[in-house]
Amino acid sequence: MKLSGKFFLAILSLSLLSYGISGAAYAAAAPISVETNKDFYVEGTTITISGFVKDFDTSDPLQSTDVTVIILAPNGNIAGVAQVTPSSDGNYSTSITAGGMIKDEGDYIVKVSWGPQENSTTFKYAGSGNASIPEAEPKPEAEPELVSIDEEPAVEGSVQPICGSGTVLKNGLCVPEEKSRGGGCLIATATFGSELAPQVQFLREIRDNTVLQTESGSAFMTGFNQFYYSFSPTIADYERENAAFKETVKIAITPMLASLAILNYVDIDSEEEMLGYGIGIILLNIGMYFVAPAVIIFKIRNRK
């Protein structure tokens, strides 16, 4: 009995040990990983999101798709979206400036997906307008001895500091330049081939410089982002795999781009004007994409 009991305990111990080792090995070999360069951010700092795709293979179209990155605010709304192409070794990285859509204080969730594989991580944000990251109290320094010097004549006007690349002058201080106030235009980027394409830049300028300048426009973009980013990553991926579908999407969104160009020729200085022009453009697009085709189809059927 004693021998059989010891044998049973040995088998049980080996089973538990092998389970723990296999679990650790699985965690280390996750299909996709994600992390941020810090755990806590304040307004104006750069949030760097990076990770590794285990099975990324540039020679296989099905294994070389982009990584979709979605940042969720504490209230569950989408605060940022990006699509990143991993390097040949499977590593990927993207950066976004804290601020704009990332404005509420609290815990933010970073979700990444590569095909059916998903992973996530979190970071904390101090909220827009908060001063700085809490730091330990500095050690008191010895006061320097006062030395009397001849007073120099005051220079008229204040000397403005010269800011380096990637920073702008704000309230007399050099702060990081805010690169983006919202998510990326995934479908337009995939359609026209680059974020630097004129059509993509046009959409970004309309969003940042016109729509997001009003409260009604910001509220509209929050709701629109929830709807748009629920399907746009899938469409963008399929565009990269199918050239015919890509050209079809390009033809389909051209009328919408033309209607949005109206906003370049009007001055929007109030919430009422933003609502008026916004509703007008929405109705115009409904007419182009739904009413006009329905009328054409109805007339063709009547002729038969």
C-alpha positions as CSV (number, residue, x, y, z in Angstrom):
1,M,0.0,0.0,0.0
2,K,2.8,2.4,0.9
3,L,4.6,1.7,-2.4
4,S,1.4,2.2,-4.5
5,G,0.7,5.4,-2.6
6,K,4.1,6.8,-3.3
7,F,3.8,5.8,-6.9
8,F,0.4,7.6,-7.2
9,L,1.9,10.8,-5.6
10,A,4.8,10.7,-8.1
11,I,2.5,10.4,-11.1
12,L,0.3,13.2,-9.8
13,S,3.3,15.5,-9.2
14,L,4.6,14.9,-12.7
15,S,1.2,15.6,-14.2
16,L,1.0,19.0,-12.4
17,L,4.5,19.9,-13.4
18,S,3.9,19.1,-17.0
19,Y,0.7,21.1,-17.0
20,G,2.5,24.1,-15.6
21,I,5.3,23.9,-18.1
22,S,2.9,23.5,-21.1
23,G,0.9,26.5,-19.9
24,A,4.0,28.6,-19.6
25,A,5.2,27.5,-23.1
26,Y,1.8,28.4,-24.6
27,A,1.9,31.9,-23.0
28,A,5.4,32.5,-24.3
29,A,4.3,31.4,-27.8
30,A,1.1,33.6,-28.1
31,P,0.1,34.1,-31.7
32,I,0.2,37.9,-31.3
33,S,1.5,40.0,-28.4
34,V,1.0,43.6,-27.5
35,E,2.5,46.1,-25.0
36,T,2.9,49.9,-24.5
37,N,6.1,51.7,-23.7
38,K,4.7,53.1,-20.5
39,D,1.9,52.3,-18.0
40,F,0.8,55.9,-17.5
41,Y,0.5,58.9,-19.8
42,V,-0.3,62.6,-19.7
43,E,-1.5,64.9,-22.5
44,G,1.0,65.5,-25.2
45,T,3.1,62.4,-24.6
46,T,3.7,59.7,-27.2
47,I,2.0,56.3,-26.8
48,T,4.0,53.6,-28.5
49,I,2.2,50.3,-29.1
50,S,4.3,47.4,-30.2
51,G,4.2,43.6,-30.3
52,F,5.1,40.4,-32.2
53,V,3.1,38.3,-34.7
54,K,4.3,34.7,-34.4
55,D,3.3,33.3,-37.8
56,F,3.8,36.4,-40.0
57,D,5.2,35.4,-43.4
58,T,5.7,37.9,-46.2
59,S,5.8,35.2,-48.8
60,D,2.2,34.1,-48.0
61,P,-0.6,36.6,-48.7
62,L,-2.8,35.0,-46.1
63,Q,0.0,35.2,-43.5
64,S,1.1,38.8,-44.3
65,T,-2.0,40.9,-43.4
66,D,-1.8,44.0,-41.3
67,V,-2.3,44.2,-37.6
68,T,-5.4,46.2,-36.5
69,V,-5.0,48.3,-33.4
70,I,-8.0,49.7,-31.6
71,I,-7.8,51.9,-28.5
72,L,-10.9,51.9,-26.3
73,A,-11.7,54.7,-23.8
74,P,-12.8,54.1,-20.3
75,N,-16.5,54.6,-21.4
76,G,-16.1,51.9,-24.1
77,N,-15.9,54.4,-27.1
78,I,-13.2,54.0,-29.7
79,A,-10.5,56.6,-29.1
80,G,-8.1,55.5,-31.9
81,V,-7.6,53.0,-34.7
82,A,-4.5,52.1,-36.8
83,Q,-3.5,49.4,-39.2
84,V,0.2,48.4,-39.0
85,T,2.2,46.3,-41.3
86,P,4.7,44.1,-39.4
87,S,8.3,43.9,-40.4
88,S,9.6,40.7,-42.0
89,D,10.5,39.2,-38.6
90,G,6.9,39.7,-37.3
91,N,7.5,42.7,-35.1
92,Y,5.2,45.7,-35.4
93,S,5.0,49.2,-33.8
94,T,2.8,52.3,-34.0
95,S,2.6,55.6,-32.1
96,I,-0.2,58.1,-31.3
97,T,0.0,61.3,-29.3
98,A,-2.1,61.4,-26.1
99,G,-4.9,64.0,-26.5
100,G,-7.6,64.6,-29.1
101,M,-9.9,61.5,-28.8
102,I,-7.8,60.3,-25.9
103,K,-9.0,62.8,-23.4
104,D,-10.9,61.2,-20.5
105,E,-9.1,60.1,-17.4
106,G,-8.9,56.4,-16.6
107,D,-7.9,53.0,-17.9
108,Y,-7.6,52.6,-21.7
109,I,-7.7,49.2,-23.4
110,V,-5.5,48.5,-26.5
111,K,-6.9,45.6,-28.6
112,V,-4.9,44.1,-31.4
113,S,-6.1,41.6,-34.0
114,W,-4.3,39.7,-36.8
115,G,-6.8,37.6,-38.7
116,P,-8.7,35.5,-36.0
117,Q,-5.9,36.1,-33.4
118,E,-6.4,38.7,-30.8
119,N,-4.7,40.1,-27.7
120,S,-5.0,43.2,-25.5
121,T,-3.2,45.4,-22.9
122,T,-4.1,48.5,-20.8
123,F,-2.6,51.8,-19.9
124,K,-3.7,54.7,-17.6
125,Y,-4.3,58.3,-18.8
126,A,-4.3,61.3,-16.5
127,G,-6.9,63.2,-18.6
128,S,-6.5,66.2,-20.8
129,G,-5.6,69.3,-18.9
130,N,-3.9,67.6,-16.0
131,A,-0.4,68.9,-15.2
132,S,2.0,66.0,-15.2
133,I,2.9,62.5,-14.1
134,P,3.1,62.3,-10.3
135,E,6.7,62.2,-9.3
136,A,8.6,61.7,-6.0
137,E,9.3,64.9,-4.1
138,P,12.8,66.3,-5.2
139,K,15.5,66.5,-2.6
140,P,16.0,70.1,-1.3
141,E,19.0,71.8,-2.9
142,A,21.4,74.1,-1.1
143,E,20.5,77.7,-1.8
144,P,23.2,79.5,-3.9
145,E,25.0,82.5,-2.4
146,L,23.6,85.8,-3.7
147,V,26.2,87.8,-5.6
148,S,25.4,91.4,-6.5
149,I,25.9,92.2,-10.2
150,D,25.3,95.2,-12.3
151,E,21.7,95.2,-13.7
152,E,21.6,94.8,-17.4
153,P,19.2,96.8,-19.5
154,A,15.9,94.9,-20.1
155,V,15.3,93.6,-23.6
156,E,12.1,94.7,-25.2
157,G,9.8,91.8,-25.9
158,S,10.2,88.2,-24.9
159,V,12.6,85.8,-26.7
160,Q,10.6,82.9,-28.1
161,P,12.3,79.4,-27.8
162,I,13.1,77.6,-31.1
163,C,11.3,74.2,-31.1
164,G,12.8,71.2,-32.7
165,S,11.3,68.6,-35.1
166,G,8.1,67.1,-33.9
167,T,7.3,69.9,-31.4
168,V,5.4,73.1,-31.6
169,L,5.4,76.3,-29.5
170,K,2.4,76.5,-27.1
171,N,2.0,79.1,-24.3
172,G,5.8,79.8,-24.5
173,L,6.8,76.1,-24.2
174,C,7.8,73.5,-26.8
175,V,5.3,70.6,-26.6
176,P,5.0,67.5,-28.8
177,E,3.0,68.1,-32.0
178,E,-0.4,66.5,-32.0
179,K,-0.3,64.2,-35.0
180,S,-3.8,62.9,-35.1
181,R,-7.0,63.7,-33.4
182,G,-8.8,60.5,-34.2
183,G,-8.5,57.1,-35.9
184,G,-7.1,56.4,-39.3
185,C,-9.2,56.4,-42.5
186,L,-8.7,52.6,-43.0
187,I,-10.8,52.1,-46.2
188,A,-9.5,55.2,-47.9
189,T,-5.9,54.3,-47.0
190,A,-6.3,50.8,-48.5
191,T,-8.1,52.2,-51.6
192,F,-5.6,54.9,-52.5
193,G,-2.5,53.0,-51.3
194,S,-1.0,55.3,-48.6
195,E,-1.9,57.6,-45.7
196,L,-0.1,60.3,-47.7
197,A,-2.4,60.1,-50.7
198,P,-4.2,63.4,-51.4
199,Q,-7.6,61.9,-50.9
200,V,-6.7,60.5,-47.4
201,Q,-5.1,63.8,-46.4
202,F,-8.3,65.6,-47.5
203,L,-10.5,63.4,-45.4
204,R,-8.2,63.8,-42.3
205,E,-8.2,67.6,-42.7
206,I,-12.0,67.8,-43.0
207,R,-12.3,65.7,-39.8
208,D,-9.7,67.5,-37.7
209,N,-10.0,71.1,-39.0
210,T,-13.8,71.3,-39.5
211,V,-15.9,68.5,-37.9
212,L,-14.0,68.2,-34.6
213,Q,-13.9,71.9,-34.1
214,T,-17.5,71.9,-32.9
215,E,-19.2,69.9,-30.1
216,S,-21.9,68.6,-32.4
217,G,-19.3,67.4,-34.9
218,S,-17.3,65.7,-32.1
219,A,-20.4,63.9,-30.9
220,F,-21.2,62.8,-34.4
221,M,-17.6,61.5,-34.9
222,T,-17.8,59.5,-31.6
223,G,-21.0,57.7,-32.8
224,F,-19.7,57.3,-36.4
225,N,-16.4,55.8,-35.2
226,Q,-18.3,53.1,-33.3
227,F,-20.1,52.1,-36.5
228,Y,-17.3,52.7,-39.0
229,Y,-14.6,50.7,-37.2
230,S,-16.9,47.7,-36.7
231,F,-16.5,46.8,-40.4
232,S,-13.7,48.9,-41.9
233,P,-10.7,46.7,-40.9
234,T,-12.3,43.7,-42.7
235,I,-13.0,45.7,-45.9
236,A,-9.5,47.3,-45.9
237,D,-7.9,43.8,-45.6
238,Y,-10.0,42.4,-48.4
239,E,-9.1,45.4,-50.6
240,R,-5.4,44.5,-50.2
241,E,-6.1,41.0,-51.3
242,N,-8.4,41.7,-54.2
243,A,-7.5,44.4,-56.8
244,A,-11.0,44.3,-58.5
245,F,-12.7,44.9,-55.2
246,K,-10.3,47.7,-54.4
247,E,-11.2,49.5,-57.7
248,T,-14.9,49.0,-57.0
249,V,-14.5,50.7,-53.6
250,K,-12.6,53.5,-55.2
251,I,-15.4,54.2,-57.7
252,A,-18.0,53.9,-54.9
253,I,-16.5,56.5,-52.5
254,T,-15.6,59.1,-55.2
255,P,-19.1,60.7,-55.1
256,M,-18.8,61.0,-51.3
257,L,-15.4,62.7,-51.5
258,A,-16.9,65.1,-54.0
259,S,-19.8,66.0,-51.7
260,L,-17.4,66.5,-48.7
261,A,-15.4,69.0,-50.8
262,I,-18.3,71.4,-50.2
263,L,-17.0,72.0,-46.7
264,N,-13.8,73.6,-48.1
265,Y,-15.8,76.5,-49.6
266,V,-17.9,77.4,-46.5
267,D,-17.1,79.1,-43.2
268,I,-18.5,77.1,-40.2
269,D,-18.4,79.4,-37.2
270,S,-21.2,78.0,-35.0
271,E,-23.0,74.8,-34.0
272,E,-26.0,75.6,-36.1
273,E,-23.9,75.9,-39.2
274,M,-22.2,72.6,-38.5
275,L,-25.5,70.9,-38.0
276,G,-27.0,72.5,-41.2
277,Y,-24.1,71.7,-43.5
278,G,-23.7,68.2,-41.9
279,I,-27.3,67.2,-42.3
280,G,-27.3,68.6,-45.9
281,I,-24.2,66.5,-46.9
282,I,-25.7,63.4,-45.3
283,L,-29.0,63.9,-47.2
284,L,-27.0,64.5,-50.4
285,N,-25.1,61.2,-50.0
286,I,-28.4,59.4,-49.3
287,G,-29.8,60.8,-52.5
288,M,-26.7,59.7,-54.5
289,Y,-26.3,56.3,-53.1
290,F,-29.9,55.2,-52.4
291,V,-32.6,57.4,-53.9
292,A,-31.0,57.9,-57.4
293,P,-30.3,54.2,-58.0
294,A,-33.8,53.3,-56.7
295,V,-35.4,55.7,-59.2
296,I,-33.3,54.4,-62.1
297,I,-34.2,50.8,-61.3
298,F,-37.9,51.7,-60.9
299,K,-37.9,53.4,-64.4
300,I,-36.1,50.5,-66.0
301,R,-38.7,48.0,-64.6
302,N,-41.6,50.2,-65.8
303,R,-40.2,50.2,-69.4
304,K,-40.3,46.4,-69.4
